[in-house]
């Protein structure tokens, strides 16, 4: 049976990832975008929409007659 990745390359990648002293989900170069930026953008958007809804309800704006 043939291996898809040679053992030497696999061992090099293992040593590289084990030597980094970061959290496991932040080890890749683009992992900060998917695990930090996107959740912050979603949370801030939701917070803005909730605040706007509360403001509109308290002032009676946007009611259908």
N, CA and C atoms as a LAMMPS dump frame, in Angstrom:
ITEM: TIMESTEP
0
ITEM: NUMBER OF ATOMS
195
ITEM: BOX BOUNDS ff ff ff
-5.0000000000000000e+02 5.0000000000000000e+02
-5.0000000000000000e+02 5.0000000000000000e+02
-5.0000000000000000e+02 5.0000000000000000e+02
ITEM: ATOMS id mol type element x y z
1 1 1 N 0.833 -1.185 0
2 1 2 C 0 0 0
3 1 3 C 0.883 1.255 0
4 2 1 N 0.589 2.21 -0.849
5 2 2 C 1.411 3.414 -0.929
6 2 3 C 0.855 4.505 -0.013
7 3 1 N 1.745 5.292 0.539
8 3 2 C 1.34 6.393 1.414
9 3 3 C 1.145 7.648 0.583
10 4 1 N 0.153 8.46 0.959
11 4 2 C -0.091 9.693 0.217
12 4 3 C 0.915 10.777 0.585
13 5 1 N 1.332 10.829 1.849
14 5 2 C 2.333 11.801 2.305
15 5 3 C 3.539 11.008 2.825
16 6 1 N 4.736 11.337 2.361
17 6 2 C 5.919 10.618 2.87
18 6 3 C 6.093 10.837 4.381
19 7 1 N 6.643 9.855 5.034
20 7 2 C 6.828 9.925 6.483
21 7 3 C 7.708 11.091 6.903
22 8 1 N 8.723 11.391 6.111
23 8 2 C 9.634 12.478 6.47
24 8 3 C 8.894 13.813 6.534
25 9 1 N 8.056 14.071 5.543
26 9 2 C 7.291 15.33 5.543
27 9 3 C 6.308 15.364 6.703
28 10 1 N 5.706 14.215 6.987
29 10 2 C 4.762 14.139 8.102
30 10 3 C 5.469 14.418 9.425
31 11 1 N 6.642 13.846 9.6
32 11 2 C 7.4 14.087 10.835
33 11 3 C 7.834 15.542 10.942
34 12 1 N 8.202 16.165 9.811
35 12 2 C 8.567 17.588 9.836
36 12 3 C 7.384 18.451 10.255
37 13 1 N 6.209 18.153 9.705
38 13 2 C 5.016 18.939 10.055
39 13 3 C 4.636 18.727 11.516
40 14 1 N 4.764 17.494 12.005
41 14 2 C 4.46 17.226 13.407
42 14 3 C 5.395 18.01 14.319
43 15 1 N 6.677 18.009 14.004
44 15 2 C 7.637 18.754 14.824
45 15 3 C 7.34 20.244 14.79
46 16 1 N 6.971 20.748 13.612
47 16 2 C 6.659 22.178 13.492
48 16 3 C 5.46 22.549 14.356
49 17 1 N 4.376 21.787 14.249
50 17 2 C 3.168 22.124 14.997
51 17 3 C 3.327 21.877 16.491
52 18 1 N 4.146 20.924 16.877
53 18 2 C 4.364 20.681 18.297
54 18 3 C 5.27 21.732 18.917
55 19 1 N 6.076 22.412 18.1
56 19 2 C 6.993 23.413 18.653
57 19 3 C 6.311 24.764 18.848
58 20 1 N 5.158 24.996 18.22
59 20 2 C 4.457 26.271 18.349
60 20 3 C 3.732 26.295 19.693
61 21 1 N 3.905 27.383 20.428
62 21 2 C 3.256 27.493 21.734
63 21 3 C 2.028 28.38 21.636
64 22 1 N 1.073 27.968 20.836
65 22 2 C -0.209 28.651 20.72
66 22 3 C -1.293 27.615 20.953
67 23 1 N -2.532 28.089 20.987
68 23 2 C -3.628 27.147 21.093
69 23 3 C -3.724 26.326 19.805
70 24 1 N -4.282 25.154 19.903
71 24 2 C -4.343 24.258 18.759
72 24 3 C -5.113 24.868 17.601
73 25 1 N -6.194 25.61 17.88
74 25 2 C -7.027 26.142 16.814
75 25 3 C -6.46 27.426 16.209
76 26 1 N -5.3 27.902 16.669
77 26 2 C -4.702 29.114 16.108
78 26 3 C -3.339 28.843 15.47
79 27 1 N -3.04 27.595 15.126
80 27 2 C -1.709 27.274 14.638
81 27 3 C -1.521 27.582 13.165
82 28 1 N -2.56 27.528 12.36
83 28 2 C -2.414 27.795 10.936
84 28 3 C -2.334 29.281 10.664
85 29 1 N -1.878 29.652 9.476
86 29 2 C -1.726 31.085 9.168
87 29 3 C -3.055 31.826 9.034
88 30 1 N -4.093 31.166 8.574
89 30 2 C -5.387 31.83 8.386
90 30 3 C -6.409 31.446 9.444
91 31 1 N -5.987 30.743 10.484
92 31 2 C -6.926 30.289 11.507
93 31 3 C -7.459 31.428 12.356
94 32 1 N -6.727 32.536 12.444
95 32 2 C -7.212 33.661 13.238
96 32 3 C -8.442 34.289 12.597
97 33 1 N -8.521 34.226 11.274
98 33 2 C -9.683 34.793 10.587
99 33 3 C -10.925 33.977 10.915
100 34 1 N -10.811 32.65 10.827
101 34 2 C -11.995 31.821 11.016
102 34 3 C -12.395 31.682 12.475
103 35 1 N -11.446 31.781 13.411
104 35 2 C -11.807 31.538 14.799
105 35 3 C -11.905 32.81 15.636
106 36 1 N -11.508 33.959 15.106
107 36 2 C -11.573 35.197 15.874
108 36 3 C -12.397 36.261 15.154
109 37 1 N -12.047 36.562 13.927
110 37 2 C -12.659 37.692 13.22
111 37 3 C -14.12 37.425 12.883
112 38 1 N -14.421 36.257 12.338
113 38 2 C -15.804 35.963 11.929
114 38 3 C -16.75 35.923 13.135
115 39 1 N -16.412 35.232 14.247
116 39 2 C -17.309 35.28 15.408
117 39 3 C -17.488 36.684 15.985
118 40 1 N -16.415 37.486 15.998
119 40 2 C -16.551 38.86 16.488
120 40 3 C -17.469 39.684 15.592
121 41 1 N -17.365 39.497 14.284
122 41 2 C -18.237 40.216 13.359
123 41 3 C -19.69 39.803 13.553
124 42 1 N -19.949 38.517 13.71
125 42 2 C -21.318 38.046 13.936
126 42 3 C -21.869 38.564 15.261
127 43 1 N -21.058 38.535 16.303
128 43 2 C -21.524 38.995 17.612
129 43 3 C -21.807 40.489 17.598
130 44 1 N -20.948 41.264 16.954
131 44 2 C -21.188 42.709 16.918
132 44 3 C -22.409 43.047 16.073
133 45 1 N -22.618 42.337 14.97
134 45 2 C -23.807 42.566 14.148
135 45 3 C -25.075 42.226 14.924
136 46 1 N -25.065 41.098 15.618
137 46 2 C -26.237 40.705 16.413
138 46 3 C -26.486 41.706 17.536
139 47 1 N -25.431 42.148 18.183
140 47 2 C -25.589 43.138 19.25
141 47 3 C -26.177 44.436 18.737
142 48 1 N -25.717 44.896 17.577
143 48 2 C -26.26 46.11 16.981
144 48 3 C -27.742 45.941 16.651
145 49 1 N -28.116 44.803 16.065
146 49 2 C -29.515 44.582 15.684
147 49 3 C -30.422 44.489 16.913
148 50 1 N -29.928 43.861 17.983
149 50 2 C -30.722 43.768 19.212
150 50 3 C -30.904 45.151 19.82
151 51 1 N -29.816 45.938 19.87
152 51 2 C -29.908 47.288 20.434
153 51 3 C -30.864 48.16 19.605
154 52 1 N -30.792 48.048 18.296
155 52 2 C -31.683 48.827 17.436
156 52 3 C -33.135 48.405 17.639
157 53 1 N -33.373 47.108 17.795
158 53 2 C -34.734 46.626 18.034
159 53 3 C -35.285 47.118 19.356
160 54 1 N -34.454 47.099 20.401
161 54 2 C -34.904 47.596 21.706
162 54 3 C -35.2 49.086 21.634
163 55 1 N -34.335 49.842 20.943
164 55 2 C -34.561 51.283 20.786
165 55 3 C -35.871 51.538 20.03
166 56 1 N -36.084 50.805 18.95
167 56 2 C -37.307 50.992 18.164
168 56 3 C -38.547 50.623 18.969
169 57 1 N -38.475 49.548 19.765
170 57 2 C -39.639 49.163 20.574
171 57 3 C -39.933 50.192 21.646
172 58 1 N -38.883 50.733 22.254
173 58 2 C -39.112 51.682 23.338
174 58 3 C -39.635 53.03 22.836
175 59 1 N -39.351 53.37 21.588
176 59 2 C -39.831 54.629 21.031
177 59 3 C -41.015 54.462 20.083
178 60 1 N -41.461 53.233 19.878
179 60 2 C -42.615 52.984 19.026
180 60 3 C -42.354 53.231 17.558
181 61 1 N -41.136 53.052 17.121
182 61 2 C -40.783 53.28 15.719
183 61 3 C -40.966 51.977 14.942
184 62 1 N -41.509 52.112 13.727
185 62 2 C -41.596 50.959 12.841
186 62 3 C -42.789 50.067 13.103
187 63 1 N -43.778 50.525 13.821
188 63 2 C -44.966 49.722 14.067
189 63 3 C -45.873 49.743 12.853
190 64 1 N -46.509 48.625 12.584
191 64 2 C -47.528 48.577 11.549
192 64 3 C -48.861 48.959 12.158
193 65 1 N -49.664 49.674 11.419
194 65 2 C -50.942 50.126 11.978
195 65 3 C -52.039 49.148 11.776
